[in-house]
Amino acid sequence: PLFRRRYVAGGQCKSTARLEGKVAIITGANTGIGKETARDLARRGKVIVACRDIAKAEAAASEIRAETGNQQVIVKKLDLADTKSIREFAEKFLAEEKELHILINNAGVMLCPYSKTADGFEMHLGVNHLGHFLLTFLLLECLKRSAPARIVNVSSLAHHGGRIRFHDLHGEKSYNRGLAYCHSKLANVLFTRELAKRLQGKSQRRVEFTANALHPGSVHSELVRHSFVMMCLWKIFSFFLKTPQEGAQTSVYCAVAEELDSVTGQYFSDCQPAYVSPRGRDDETAKKLWSVSCELLGIQWD
């Protein structure tokens, strides 16, 4: 059983990198792997906990402050299902902070019954992809000024089952909540790929703005709360699932590991490079998704 538990736990981030004087934003950091990522980074430097539920976020931040002794764990309101909230968050952050060194796009929804965001986007696509796409766009200049800086996108092994259905992006013609999640996780991988190319193309020196994606593993968390069946399965097979702390290891690794200073456009699992599906390596789809995302959000990002 101990060997099996260690096998399930997977890779560990062994980096002892300090983040004094640096600022990290983690979306959805009030629970699950987001909270554990915040707990780890709070032992290293300043952390902005960006969440929709302020009460839960404050409770999580208070716990992390008490445990780490770091008072620089700050809660900010961010609802990724509402572009107005995303813009307000970015505006306030940029008014209060001069630099941003790490952006971890962690928050996500999974297996939601069909619903739409405040802007009319299908919920999985809207929160998991478009919300983080807009947030990254709004904070990019600050990241560039703060270079070296890192963008970390939490995707999933589920991207293997996804495809970008441009003819029905919002699931109005047909909808399957499991597949909708897979589609959004594929979008995370494609966004990371295209973003890394664009950032790398503008730098003549070593890569100073990196963007990487990751699969955290199968984690025992609240992410499956929309599915009674999955909640039951998660309880039955909990011994074979990672704890949130174990699931956070690859996020932390991508955010701080020194050996990734110039690594960009990659996909990791268990703190090492992992296989990306053929659809996740499709440059034409990545470019088109970028263009369509800009159009949906009403932004110009060249």
SVG drawing of the C-alpha trace seen along z (x, -y; Angstrom):
<svg xmlns="http://www.w3.org/2000/svg" viewBox="-29 -53 49 55">
<polyline fill="none" stroke="black" stroke-width="0.4" points="0.0,0.0 2.8,-2.4 4.5,-1.8 1.1,-2.3 0.5,-5.5 4.0,-6.9 3.3,-5.9 -0.1,-7.7 1.6,-10.8 3.7,-11.2 6.5,-13.8 7.5,-16.3 8.8,-19.8 12.2,-19.9 13.1,-23.5 13.9,-25.7 13.7,-28.9 12.8,-31.9 10.5,-34.6 11.4,-37.6 10.3,-40.8 8.3,-38.9 4.5,-38.7 2.4,-35.7 -1.3,-35.6 -3.1,-32.3 -6.7,-32.0 -9.1,-29.8 -6.7,-29.5 -9.4,-29.1 -9.6,-25.3 -8.0,-22.2 -4.7,-22.4 -5.0,-26.2 -5.0,-26.5 -2.0,-24.1 -0.2,-26.0 -0.8,-29.3 0.4,-27.6 3.7,-26.6 4.3,-29.9 3.5,-31.8 6.5,-30.1 8.6,-31.8 7.0,-35.2 3.9,-37.4 0.8,-35.7 -2.5,-37.2 -5.4,-34.8 -7.8,-35.6 -11.3,-34.1 -15.0,-34.5 -16.0,-33.5 -14.4,-36.1 -15.5,-34.5 -13.9,-31.1 -10.8,-32.9 -10.3,-34.9 -10.6,-31.7 -8.0,-30.0 -5.7,-33.0 -6.0,-33.4 -5.1,-29.7 -2.1,-30.1 -0.9,-33.3 -1.0,-31.6 0.8,-28.5 3.6,-30.3 3.9,-33.4 3.7,-35.4 1.2,-38.3 1.6,-39.0 -1.2,-36.6 -3.8,-38.9 -7.3,-38.2 -8.8,-39.8 -12.2,-39.3 -12.2,-37.7 -15.1,-36.0 -13.8,-34.4 -17.4,-33.9 -17.8,-37.7 -15.5,-39.7 -16.4,-42.9 -15.1,-41.3 -11.9,-40.2 -11.3,-43.8 -12.0,-45.2 -9.6,-42.8 -6.8,-43.6 -7.4,-47.4 -7.2,-47.3 -4.1,-45.0 -2.3,-47.2 -3.1,-50.3 -1.8,-48.7 1.2,-46.6 4.1,-47.6 5.2,-44.1 3.9,-40.6 6.3,-37.7 4.1,-34.6 0.5,-34.2 -1.0,-30.8 -4.2,-30.3 -5.5,-27.5 -9.3,-28.1 -11.7,-25.9 -15.1,-24.3 -15.9,-20.7 -18.9,-18.7 -21.3,-21.7 -24.9,-21.3 -25.4,-23.4 -25.1,-27.1 -23.6,-30.3 -21.3,-33.0 -22.4,-36.6 -21.2,-37.2 -23.0,-34.3 -20.1,-31.9 -20.6,-28.2 -19.4,-27.8 -16.5,-25.5 -15.1,-27.4 -15.9,-30.8 -14.2,-30.1 -11.5,-27.6 -10.3,-29.2 -11.7,-32.7 -11.6,-34.0 -7.9,-33.2 -7.2,-34.3 -8.6,-37.8 -6.9,-37.9 -3.5,-37.1 -4.0,-39.7 -4.8,-42.4 -1.7,-41.5 0.8,-40.8 2.5,-44.2 3.0,-44.1 4.5,-40.6 6.8,-41.8 8.0,-44.7 8.7,-42.3 10.6,-39.8 11.8,-37.1 8.1,-36.1 6.1,-32.9 2.6,-32.1 1.4,-28.7 -1.9,-27.2 -3.5,-24.3 -4.8,-22.0 -5.5,-18.3 -4.9,-14.8 -8.6,-15.3 -7.3,-17.5 -6.7,-14.2 -10.5,-13.8 -11.1,-17.4 -11.5,-19.1 -12.2,-22.7 -15.6,-22.7 -15.6,-26.1 -19.0,-25.5 -20.5,-25.1 -18.1,-26.6 -20.9,-27.3 -22.6,-23.9 -25.9,-25.3 -26.3,-22.5 -25.1,-19.6 -23.8,-19.5 -22.1,-16.9 -20.6,-18.2 -17.8,-15.7 -16.7,-16.6 -17.2,-20.3 -14.6,-20.0 -12.2,-18.1 -12.6,-20.8 -11.8,-23.6 -8.7,-21.7 -7.5,-21.3 -8.1,-25.1 -5.7,-25.6 -3.0,-23.6 -3.4,-25.4 -3.5,-28.8 -0.2,-28.0 1.4,-26.8 0.4,-29.9 1.2,-32.3 4.7,-30.9 5.4,-31.3 4.3,-34.9 6.3,-35.7 9.4,-33.9 9.2,-35.6 9.6,-39.1 12.6,-38.3 16.1,-38.3 17.8,-37.2 17.1,-34.3 13.4,-33.5 12.2,-35.9 8.5,-35.4 7.6,-31.7 4.2,-30.0 3.7,-26.4 0.8,-24.1 0.3,-21.1 -1.7,-18.1 -2.0,-18.1 -3.0,-14.4 -6.3,-12.9 -6.8,-14.8 -9.3,-14.4 -10.9,-17.8 -14.2,-19.7 -13.8,-19.9 -16.3,-17.0 -19.0,-18.6 -21.4,-19.0 -21.5,-15.2 -23.0,-12.9 -21.6,-9.8 -18.1,-11.3 -18.3,-12.3 -19.2,-8.7 -16.4,-7.3 -13.9,-9.8 -14.8,-8.5 -14.6,-4.9 -11.2,-5.2 -9.8,-8.0 -6.8,-5.8 -5.8,-6.0 -6.2,-9.8 -3.7,-12.4 -4.2,-14.7 -4.5,-18.4 -1.0,-18.9 0.4,-16.2 -1.7,-17.6 -0.2,-21.1 3.4,-19.9 3.6,-20.4 2.0,-23.8 4.6,-24.8 7.3,-23.2 6.3,-25.2 6.2,-28.4 9.5,-28.2 11.9,-25.5 15.2,-27.0 15.7,-24.5 12.6,-25.9 13.9,-29.5 14.1,-29.3 11.6,-26.5 8.4,-27.6 5.4,-26.2 5.7,-22.8 3.2,-20.5 4.1,-18.9 2.8,-16.1 4.4,-14.9 7.1,-17.6 8.4,-16.4 7.5,-16.9 4.5,-14.9 2.9,-13.7 0.6,-16.2 -2.2,-14.9 -2.0,-15.5 -4.8,-18.1 -2.9,-19.9 0.0,-20.3 -2.1,-21.6 -0.6,-25.1 -3.4,-26.1 -6.1,-25.3 -4.1,-27.2 -3.9,-30.3 -7.6,-30.1 -8.6,-29.7 -6.5,-32.7 -8.2,-34.8 -11.7,-33.6 -11.0,-34.2 -10.0,-37.8 -13.1,-38.3 -15.4,-36.9 -13.7,-39.0 -13.6,-42.2 -9.8,-42.6 -6.9,-43.0 -3.9,-40.9 -1.3,-40.8"/>
</svg>
